[in-house]
Amino acid sequence: MADSYVVTGGGRGIGRAVVERLLADGAHVVAIELDETALDWTRRHPAAARVHAVTGDAGDEAVAARAADLAEKAGRLAGWVNNAAVFRDASLHSASPREVMDLIAVNVGAPLTGCATAVRRFLAAGTGGAIVNVTSHQARQAVPGCTPYVTAKAAIEGLTRALAVEYGPRGIRVNAVAPGSVRTERYDEFLARQGPEGAAHIEAEMARLHPLGRVARAEEVAATIVHLLSDEASFINGATIPVDGGRSVLAHDPEAYEPPS
């Protein structure tokens, strides 16, 4: 019986690229997505028999449990990818501490729930397993105006290290991947709203920002995530791997801006 995996935010972008890569490797995959329409493609996929869609909030324990049940029914639950995130900015001078805290909680809650569900299932099965959390270069290289997102991603990297230490002795590896900018549907939609001239300017800035001269393809981030899930990464634990084309090394961020006063 093939191994199975759960991928949150699996309908689009990096999440879908991870699902596609795992399916190509012959695995069963459960994709969790808040937006049901983002999972329409799973019904038409050539490997539709091995991809299972779950609609709901990845931070909801019942949703995570349903996904885990489907994965275990399909095969040995071998890995869990916490990719789902909410992109909303806020600054302390214009938003209340409660608003900022709520935004932080949304982005920490989903991976925390995913990690808890995966750890419990791995321990119950006695098989071990791998968890990969998707963070961001912003966890270490903050962008003004993005306090909730920066704080949440930094917390997830701390969670990754804590779980790696606590559960490594029981055969559970926990790692994180920190992308820079990635060409996803969301990125392309953003460019389209800028018009040709604005899009060209943004693309030029992104080329300056990433030493490799471009943003990542979702498939490139997915390749690292799938590697960390695999036995080939059997001695990698508690690590955060930058997949940002050198963006965090350059440490110059023209995307940064001063939030409005």
Steps between C-alpha positions, in 0.01 A plus 500: 500500500636842400583766756256784550543868581291799606565841343321806634431781256535228237273652237727769360856627483769324700246264656373375167856463372576277802187294435596458133854394589381243755242360256772467235696294752206262540377618840146560624439864594229677698477869411333737748372829363270766639372593153313204353541628143879479538464123519291454184805378310535196726191340343645526149855402586651192331581372851157591640477162675799597716415861581234578759353848555395634839333840514538695821723701731836328550503640855179314587582179688199322351615585147854384574367178653286433194802545275710271719228233492490511119877482479521201734225322310700542178839390634760557769489864608861596433499878492312824557564834330374816671476746211171685556538871586307825505662811350372808682712790616456723803704751703481567872443872457183443295368163620418392852718242676201263486473535121870433458486207741206349312695516173801337667276230645351416160843434351637314800182306574487302176854357518465442874185296438666315214807420708290381793288276280800354319701440817211319668435283196869416457531407867185289494618311192851460638643564154655846535458753223601839366347846531595798285383849593502769232623828647649799317818701457308762700543291816857635508489796262200706601307728266345815659123483519493120516526454877239220539641291216864550605420413861299192408764362267772554761284316753454209259877467461527488881225237509693300240812492716307420818317205347814369331670477839201355682394239247822420313578220747166343406568496127325822404698756301379861482650752258403825331546654157525879468422623147565848363260627235337222297314510170158371598148582388487769769824656372382498138163652596683776686715577195195504274337767718803728457474531121792435261720786619445435868552127457826558314623724783413239764668223302814713473496562876454130568798423276711744706371352824591139419867441405389234249317778315143373528235374739467130569272258323262321736646170378845601627370555852299178480812303407668597827188426704463154347869432557460583870206258517707221347737244648781676312469774765496251787760692706361850445300609802420841647634686197355796311610484137492829303369450146527864400766522231730675746251772598568465872874500438486821298297656784389794292126527459367760256155356571520662842288808549413747771147432625266799473481715810 
